[in-house]
């Protein structure tokens, strides 16, 4: 009987500790959310980019994993003037793996304007300059999916449009995810 009372008290004590921890965590997050954001605000980010499908004047679309796999590793700096507008500079090495080998296939310099759309959404409008000789623009719709105190996680849909280097104009749809800090 005494052992049963001790186990019951222990269970109540553990539940109380967990409740106190959860309440204090929520209070800290609410306090952090109440802190006013000052501008200009500078953030950095890193992510992984997966081109999914590319369309051009060719008869059929080209899919990633069709004979080779291409992955990009974007990193960048965002400078927000306000919650509604900012500037971003992104650098993306692209790696191509196929036929048992891999290499850095291309490097992309990607500056552009940021437009805060609210509710965690951002539209990035980027110019694009590639070492492959291609150039163009890339609209990117970005959504913060988990906001933390010192970092946030995002997903994005980039839609690169490219010209030049004696190749037909192309449009690609991609998927990107990463962390903002």
Number of C-alpha atoms within 10 A of each C-alpha: 5 7 8 9 10 11 11 12 12 12 12 12 12 12 12 12 12 12 12 12 12 12 12 12 12 12 12 13 13 11 10 13 12 9 8 7 10 10 11 12 13 14 13 16 18 19 19 17 22 19 21 16 16 19 17 16 10 10 7 9 13 15 16 16 13 10 10 14 17 21 20 22 18 22 18 18 18 21 18 21 15 14 17 12 16 19 18 20 17 19 17 21 17 19 16 15 16 13 8 6 8 13 11 13 15 17 18 20 18 22 22 18 18 23 18 17 15 10 8 13 17 20 19 23 20 23 19 20 17 16 12 12 13 18 21 18 19 21 18 21 18 20 19 18 12 12 13 12 10 8 13 15 18 19 20 21 19 23 19 21 21 22 16 13 11 8 12 13 16 16 19 19 17 18 15 21 20 18 18 20 14
